[in-house]
Amino acid sequence: MRVLYVVEQGAVLRRAGELLLVERDRETLARVPLLRLQLVLLFGNVHVTTPTLATLLERGIELVLLTADGEYRGRLVGPESGSAELRVRQLEAARDEEFALELARRFVRGKLRNQGVLLLRELDEHPDLRSALDALRDALLRASRAGGLGGLLASEGYGSGAYFTALAQLLPASLGFSGRQRRPPPDPVNALLSLGYTLLTQRAVSALRAVGLDPSVGFLHQFRP
């Protein structure tokens, strides 16, 4: 997915032929081809001309608005793609408890495996990570045996707790990171993790919309008001 991030405060986004121009004080900061562009993220005080908005809508390029600190505000999207039948089938799949559990299990196991891979790369220099790796293996086993979403979420939480505790061992103590904390993040590492998750979420939402799926219909996290 080709993504444009605009962080320059006071910048203006405008179209010039088949290019998007990022300008500030009559200076062109960037020229980005519209071809294959799928997502534009604007941080803080960034302006977009009306013709540019029309072009983004016509070409199915989503525009996401965030604060200067990276908090999500909203998004501008064109007409829905895909068919209603596809979204109905997605909803039916989410209501199928056995199918939803198996798909959610794959999500959780994939996450836990990837966390383990990162720690394994550091094991030679940090032998004390072995206990966290053992905990992640235990979490993987628990996820495989979970008989419902509650047990699956518990195994994910157990494994992620061990992972973030181990991650703290790999970072300088001066950063003040002791584990994952949010709302608000109390240190630079947690702030960057929150920003990274926000950006990743927006890319995932755009990818789902691009194929006609509803990003609000999930499998691991079920429906709630």
Disulfide bonds with the S-S distance in Angstrom:
none
